[in-house]
Amino acid sequence: MSTNGTAHSYTDLPKAMSKAVSGLSKALNSDKQWQAFVDTNAIVEPVTMGVQSTGSDEAILVTVDAGSKTSATSGPASKADFVLRAQPEQWEKFFDADPVAPYTSFVGLQGMNIKQEGVGVHGNNTKFAQYGHLATRLLELLREGQNGPTKEDTNPETDEDHIIGRYIYVDTPVWGRTKIFYEKSGDGPQQVVFLHTAGSDSRQYHGVMNDKRTREKCTMVAFDLPAHGRSFPGSNHIPGNHTNNEDAYVGTIREVIKALKLNKPIVCGASMAGQVCVAVAIRADEVGAGGTIPLQGCDYLTMDRQFNDKSPVVNQSLFNPDWIYGMMAPKSPYINKQLIWHMYSGQAYGIFHGDLDFYFGGFDARDRVASIDVKKCPIYFLTGEYDWSTTPAMSKATADKIKGANFKAMKGLGHFPATEDPQKFIPYFLDAVEWIQKTRSS
């Protein structure tokens, strides 16, 4: 029911989405991504997923049988193994042709720092964790079936690459001695160190590091944390024991800057790397930093933890990338979103979960950010408008606590701005670099 007591048009979701539902079986059985997911002999029993509005028992039902054949229909939600349920007005916003955060994904709809009432998964939650990647693709195809294909931003192609990679040995706090992989590009006067997000690696910055504008103005370094990407595990690593905390993270950045003989570089990173940029600004003398650009960063972030990203009965190569996929802007180039999915699918067991030990409440600088000296280490917050994890409002609230800090919300970008859409991100980044240079010199 709507707030005025009349039935909402999206209460009967199959009826409201009839245009998409009518062609859903054909769309699923011809969709290359869906078929790639279901093309496995490991689906040994049928699984049925439902999409339903509160206030009605009718649901959109999709079944994948043991032979990987998919069928779509509508009927009672009780026929599904698990059901994605939300209020009618929430589904209406979700299935809009141009949704805003957090209505871009069901994970966002469930609420992290933007709380949503009435949203949840009902039924077998283990099966949802195992087949959530199918549910995500189902919702994408429903939106597309209702509105037509999403018009994505363009992604310029190139045949040139200007990045050189090497290894260095580093003694890191907590993680121990390790061989770290780093990449370098550009010959500009401003040194920059890029830091990747939780459970990923520095390939996230290739679009930025190959751009002519950044190469002319900056000398850029990006490295993979120990046990991430192409870096080796530290000497203290045991499969499944990875955890991240401020001393380990800041200490590793410090040791890399020292090993590469960098001179007060600007440190820039997103998500958990955005949080550590705040820590680096607080500990600038120790690290040797000359400025930071936190992307999607704030002084404290707490969320309910879930353990499907470290579960023995859930495939992390499917669960982890699916969980973060909806944090991106809907119109970001598909090829870039797929790259992020691929990187999150390729990490070792427990790495993502251990990194979130830092991101989800492990880092707390609420009583320290006011001590940041922006003349010594200027700090410029940049946050994508589509991020429902660290929101623009959260980043701005942190910036407001720091005398002389700067903040800007980035239009058309989400949680992974440098990777999603480098062409949109680079102007924001270069403005921040220029501001830091002027602020520091003054």
MOKAKA-V149379 format. One record per residue. N is the residue number from 1. RES is the residue in three letters. PSI is psi in degrees with one decimal (* if undefined). Layout:
<<N/RES/PSI> <N/RES/PSI>>
//
This chain:
<<1/MET/147.2> <2/SER/173.8> <3/THR/-22.6> <4/ASN/7.3> <5/GLY/-5.9> <6/THR/156.9> <7/ALA/134.0> <8/HIS/143.1> <9/SER/-20.6> <10/TYR/9.2> <11/THR/-46.3> <12/ASP/90.8> <13/LEU/-43.1> <14/PRO/-36.8> <15/LYS/-44.3> <16/ALA/-32.6> <17/MET/27.4> <18/SER/-34.7> <19/LYS/-44.8> <20/ALA/-38.5> <21/VAL/-35.5> <22/SER/-31.8> <23/GLY/18.0> <24/LEU/-43.5> <25/SER/-45.7> <26/LYS/-42.4> <27/ALA/-43.1> <28/LEU/-43.2> <29/ASN/-10.9> <30/SER/-5.3> <31/ASP/124.1> <32/LYS/-38.7> <33/GLN/-45.9> <34/TRP/-45.6> <35/GLN/-36.6> <36/ALA/-35.3> <37/PHE/-39.3> <38/VAL/-7.4> <39/ASP/74.6> <40/THR/140.2> <41/ASN/-3.4> <42/ALA/-13.6> <43/ILE/93.7> <44/VAL/-8.1> <45/GLU/150.3> <46/PRO/148.8> <47/VAL/134.1> <48/THR/128.4> <49/MET/147.1> <50/GLY/155.5> <51/VAL/123.5> <52/GLN/148.4> <53/SER/144.9> <54/THR/146.1> <55/GLY/-3.8> <56/SER/147.6> <57/ASP/-13.0> <58/GLU/134.0> <59/ALA/154.1> <60/ILE/125.5> <61/LEU/132.0> <62/VAL/128.7> <63/THR/132.3> <64/VAL/119.6> <65/ASP/177.3> <66/ALA/-15.0> <67/GLY/13.2> <68/SER/12.3> <69/LYS/138.5> <70/THR/137.7> <71/SER/144.9> <72/ALA/140.0> <73/THR/-165.9> <74/SER/157.8> <75/GLY/-168.2> <76/PRO/137.8> <77/ALA/-23.0> <78/SER/-16.1> <79/LYS/-12.2> <80/ALA/149.2> <81/ASP/-38.4> <82/PHE/152.5> <83/VAL/131.9> <84/LEU/117.6> <85/ARG/137.5> <86/ALA/167.5> <87/GLN/151.4> <88/PRO/-43.4> <89/GLU/-26.5> <90/GLN/-42.8> <91/TRP/-35.5> <92/GLU/-42.6> <93/LYS/-36.2> <94/PHE/-43.1> <95/PHE/14.2> <96/ASP/151.7> <97/ALA/-27.3> <98/ASP/72.9> <99/PRO/150.8> <100/VAL/163.0> <101/ALA/139.7> <102/PRO/20.8> <103/TYR/15.1> <104/THR/-20.1> <105/SER/160.5> <106/PHE/-32.1> <107/VAL/-43.9> <108/GLY/-37.4> <109/LEU/-34.6> <110/GLN/-25.8> <111/GLY/123.0> <112/MET/-78.5> <113/ASN/-2.2> <114/ILE/97.9> <115/LYS/138.4> <116/GLN/127.3> <117/GLU/146.1> <118/GLY/5.4> <119/VAL/137.2> <120/GLY/173.1> <121/VAL/124.4> <122/HIS/139.6> <123/GLY/-141.9> <124/ASN/100.1> <125/ASN/-25.8> <126/THR/-42.6> <127/LYS/-35.9> <128/PHE/-43.4> <129/ALA/-33.2> <130/GLN/-29.7> <131/TYR/16.5> <132/GLY/-31.8> <133/HIS/-33.9> <134/LEU/-40.4> <135/ALA/-40.1> <136/THR/-46.1> <137/ARG/-36.5> <138/LEU/-46.7> <139/LEU/-37.0> <140/GLU/-43.9> <141/LEU/-32.1> <142/LEU/-44.5> <143/ARG/-42.8> <144/GLU/-39.5> <145/GLY/-29.0> <146/GLN/-35.3> <147/ASN/-9.7> <148/GLY/168.8> <149/PRO/143.6> <150/THR/133.2> <151/LYS/110.6> <152/GLU/158.4> <153/ASP/153.4> <154/THR/151.7> <155/ASN/104.0> <156/PRO/136.5> <157/GLU/153.4> <158/THR/152.5> <159/ASP/3.9> <160/GLU/142.3> <161/ASP/134.9> <162/HIS/14.6> <163/ILE/133.5> <164/ILE/132.0> <165/GLY/145.5> <166/ARG/175.5> <167/TYR/148.9> <168/ILE/151.6> <169/TYR/132.6> <170/VAL/138.1> <171/ASP/110.1> <172/THR/146.5> <173/PRO/146.0> <174/VAL/-54.7> <175/TRP/-21.1> <176/GLY/-173.5> <177/ARG/138.1> <178/THR/166.3> <179/LYS/111.7> <180/ILE/135.3> <181/PHE/132.2> <182/TYR/156.2> <183/GLU/152.7> <184/LYS/143.5> <185/SER/161.4> <186/GLY/157.5> <187/ASP/24.5> <188/GLY/167.6> <189/PRO/-23.6> <190/GLN/118.1> <191/GLN/137.9> <192/VAL/137.7> <193/VAL/121.3> <194/PHE/139.2> <195/LEU/133.0> <196/HIS/168.8> <197/THR/174.6> <198/ALA/135.2> <199/GLY/27.1> <200/SER/-155.1> <201/ASP/177.8> <202/SER/-0.5> <203/ARG/-16.5> <204/GLN/-22.6> <205/TYR/10.0> <206/HIS/-39.2> <207/GLY/-37.0> <208/VAL/-42.9> <209/MET/-16.8> <210/ASN/-7.5> <211/ASP/136.9> <212/LYS/-39.3> <213/ARG/-44.8> <214/THR/-35.0> <215/ARG/-32.2> <216/GLU/-31.8> <217/LYS/-19.9> <218/CYS/152.5> <219/THR/115.2> <220/MET/137.7> <221/VAL/135.7> <222/ALA/135.1> <223/PHE/155.1> <224/ASP/130.4> <225/LEU/156.5> <226/PRO/137.1> <227/ALA/9.4> <228/HIS/146.5> <229/GLY/-117.9> <230/ARG/-0.7> <231/SER/151.1> <232/PHE/153.2> <233/PRO/150.8> <234/GLY/165.7> <235/SER/-19.5> <236/ASN/5.2> <237/HIS/134.9> <238/ILE/132.2> <239/PRO/120.6> <240/GLY/-8.7> <241/ASN/4.4> <242/HIS/133.4> <243/THR/157.6> <244/ASN/138.9> <245/ASN/174.5> <246/GLU/-43.6> <247/ASP/-40.0> <248/ALA/-44.8> <249/TYR/-53.8> <250/VAL/-39.7> <251/GLY/-37.3> <252/THR/-42.5> <253/ILE/-45.1> <254/ARG/-46.2> <255/GLU/-34.1> <256/VAL/-44.1> <257/ILE/-41.6> <258/LYS/-44.6> <259/ALA/-34.1> <260/LEU/1.3> <261/LYS/45.8> <262/LEU/150.8> <263/ASN/97.0> <264/LYS/58.6> <265/PRO/160.2> <266/ILE/130.6> <267/VAL/128.2> <268/CYS/133.1> <269/GLY/163.0> <270/ALA/153.5> <271/SER/-120.3> <272/MET/-29.1> <273/ALA/-25.0> <274/GLY/-40.3> <275/GLN/-43.1> <276/VAL/-23.7> <277/CYS/-33.0> <278/VAL/-43.4> <279/ALA/-40.2> <280/VAL/-40.7> <281/ALA/-37.0> <282/ILE/-37.7> <283/ARG/37.3> <284/ALA/-41.0> <285/ASP/-43.0> <286/GLU/-42.0> <287/VAL/-30.9> <288/GLY/33.0> <289/ALA/146.8> <290/GLY/21.1> <291/GLY/154.1> <292/THR/149.4> <293/ILE/89.3> <294/PRO/123.7> <295/LEU/124.3> <296/GLN/42.6> <297/GLY/153.4> <298/CYS/179.9> <299/ASP/-16.5> <300/TYR/136.5> <301/LEU/123.3> <302/THR/135.6> <303/MET/159.9> <304/ASP/130.4> <305/ARG/144.6> <306/GLN/157.3> <307/PHE/14.8> <308/ASN/-20.7> <309/ASP/2.0> <310/LYS/38.0> <311/SER/142.0> <312/PRO/-10.0> <313/VAL/7.7> <314/VAL/135.6> <315/ASN/106.3> <316/GLN/-24.8> <317/SER/-17.3> <318/LEU/-43.0> <319/PHE/-48.0> <320/ASN/-50.6> <321/PRO/-33.4> <322/ASP/-37.0> <323/TRP/-37.3> <324/ILE/-11.2> <325/TYR/-38.9> <326/GLY/2.7> <327/MET/-4.7> <328/MET/161.4> <329/ALA/136.0> <330/PRO/-30.3> <331/LYS/4.3> <332/SER/145.2> <333/PRO/131.9> <334/TYR/-38.0> <335/ILE/-33.6> <336/ASN/-38.8> <337/LYS/-36.2> <338/GLN/-33.2> <339/LEU/-43.6> <340/ILE/-42.8> <341/TRP/-46.0> <342/HIS/-44.8> <343/MET/-38.4> <344/TYR/-20.5> <345/SER/-15.7> <346/GLY/6.9> <347/GLN/159.4> <348/ALA/164.1> <349/TYR/129.1> <350/GLY/-5.0> <351/ILE/-48.5> <352/PHE/-47.3> <353/HIS/-42.2> <354/GLY/-35.8> <355/ASP/-34.6> <356/LEU/-14.5> <357/ASP/-32.7> <358/PHE/-46.7> <359/TYR/-42.6> <360/PHE/74.4> <361/GLY/-14.9> <362/GLY/-27.2> <363/PHE/126.6> <364/ASP/108.4> <365/ALA/21.5> <366/ARG/-32.2> <367/ASP/9.7> <368/ARG/-20.2> <369/VAL/-30.0> <370/ALA/-16.9> <371/SER/-6.6> <372/ILE/128.1> <373/ASP/103.6> <374/VAL/-12.7> <375/LYS/-31.3> <376/LYS/-44.5> <377/CYS/83.9> <378/PRO/145.4> <379/ILE/128.4> <380/TYR/110.7> <381/PHE/132.0> <382/LEU/125.7> <383/THR/130.4> <384/GLY/140.4> <385/GLU/-21.2> <386/TYR/1.0> <387/ASP/123.1> <388/TRP/9.0> <389/SER/-74.0> <390/THR/107.5> <391/THR/160.9> <392/PRO/-37.9> <393/ALA/-37.3> <394/MET/-41.0> <395/SER/-42.7> <396/LYS/-38.4> <397/ALA/-36.7> <398/THR/-44.4> <399/ALA/-36.5> <400/ASP/-19.1> <401/LYS/-11.8> <402/ILE/115.1> <403/LYS/119.7> <404/GLY/-1.3> <405/ALA/163.0> <406/ASN/157.2> <407/PHE/144.9> <408/LYS/136.0> <409/ALA/138.8> <410/MET/118.4> <411/LYS/137.7> <412/GLY/15.7> <413/LEU/156.4> <414/GLY/-139.6> <415/HIS/-19.6> <416/PHE/60.2> <417/PRO/-39.1> <418/ALA/-24.2> <419/THR/-41.6> <420/GLU/-49.3> <421/ASP/77.6> <422/PRO/-34.7> <423/GLN/-32.6> <424/LYS/-34.0> <425/PHE/-39.8> <426/ILE/-43.7> <427/PRO/-40.1> <428/TYR/-44.6> <429/PHE/-47.1> <430/LEU/-34.5> <431/ASP/-40.8> <432/ALA/-40.4> <433/VAL/-46.4> <434/GLU/-42.4> <435/TRP/-43.1> <436/ILE/-44.2> <437/GLN/-44.6> <438/LYS/-41.0> <439/THR/-41.0> <440/ARG/-41.0> <441/SER/-26.2> <442/SER/*>>
//
